[in-house]
Amino acid sequence: MDFQQLLNNITPDIYQNLKRSVELGKWPDGNALTAEQRELCMQAVIAYEHKHLPPEKRSGYVPPKPTDCETDLSLDDAETLKWKQ
């Protein structure tokens, strides 16, 4: 079985276990991950997230910064805008 076939067989439980192992640096049984295992687990986690999760739910997601022209105009009628000088 090649790496792509393994990725296609990752279940949500396996994904959670791999993600936790990468975060902690050890397997659920307490054994430490080698550098190669950690790298492969990270690749599997990223591939799973890319296939199954929206961008804002993926590891390492950074929301775009608003520009000076973007504002939140979801104010109630009772609230007023206050301009900075």
C-alpha positions as CSV (number, residue, x, y, z in Angstrom):
1,M,0.0,0.0,0.0
2,D,1.4,3.4,-1.0
3,F,1.2,6.7,0.9
4,Q,-1.8,7.9,-1.1
5,Q,-3.8,4.8,-0.3
6,L,-3.0,5.2,3.4
7,L,-4.2,8.8,3.2
8,N,-7.5,7.7,1.6
9,N,-8.1,5.3,4.5
10,I,-7.6,7.8,7.3
11,T,-10.8,7.9,9.5
12,P,-11.7,10.9,11.8
13,D,-10.4,8.9,14.8
14,I,-7.1,8.1,13.1
15,Y,-6.8,11.8,12.2
16,Q,-7.4,12.9,15.8
17,N,-4.8,10.3,17.1
18,L,-2.2,11.4,14.5
19,K,-2.8,15.1,15.3
20,R,-2.5,14.5,19.0
21,S,0.7,12.5,18.5
22,V,2.3,15.3,16.5
23,E,1.2,17.8,19.2
24,L,2.6,15.8,22.1
25,G,5.6,14.2,20.2
26,K,4.6,10.8,21.3
27,W,2.3,7.9,20.4
28,P,-0.8,7.1,22.6
29,D,1.2,4.4,24.3
30,G,3.8,6.9,25.4
31,N,6.6,6.0,23.0
32,A,8.3,9.1,21.4
33,L,7.9,9.8,17.7
34,T,11.0,9.8,15.7
35,A,11.7,12.8,13.5
36,E,10.6,10.7,10.4
37,Q,7.4,9.5,12.1
38,R,6.6,13.1,13.1
39,E,7.1,14.4,9.6
40,L,5.0,11.6,8.1
41,C,2.2,12.2,10.6
42,M,2.2,15.9,9.9
43,Q,1.9,15.2,6.2
44,A,-1.0,12.8,6.8
45,V,-2.7,15.4,9.1
46,I,-2.3,18.2,6.5
47,A,-3.5,16.0,3.7
48,Y,-6.6,14.8,5.7
49,E,-7.5,18.4,6.6
50,H,-7.1,19.6,3.0
51,K,-9.4,16.9,1.8
52,H,-12.1,17.0,4.6
53,L,-12.0,20.4,6.4
54,P,-12.7,24.0,5.3
55,P,-9.6,26.3,5.3
56,E,-10.6,28.0,8.5
57,K,-10.6,24.7,10.4
58,R,-7.2,23.5,9.2
59,S,-4.0,23.5,11.3
60,G,-2.0,26.7,10.9
61,Y,-4.9,28.7,9.5
62,V,-4.3,32.4,9.7
63,P,-7.4,34.6,8.8
64,P,-6.7,37.3,6.4
65,K,-6.1,40.8,7.8
66,P,-8.8,43.3,7.0
67,T,-7.7,46.2,4.9
68,D,-8.3,49.8,5.9
69,C,-11.4,49.9,3.7
70,E,-13.1,46.9,5.4
71,T,-15.3,47.7,8.4
72,D,-17.8,45.8,10.4
73,L,-21.1,47.6,9.9
74,S,-23.2,45.2,11.9
75,L,-24.1,47.8,14.5
76,D,-27.5,48.1,16.1
77,D,-29.6,51.1,15.5
78,A,-28.9,52.4,19.0
79,E,-25.1,52.3,18.4
80,T,-23.4,55.1,16.5
81,L,-20.1,55.2,14.7
82,K,-17.4,57.3,16.3
83,W,-14.7,58.6,14.1
84,K,-11.1,58.8,15.2
85,Q,-9.3,62.0,14.7
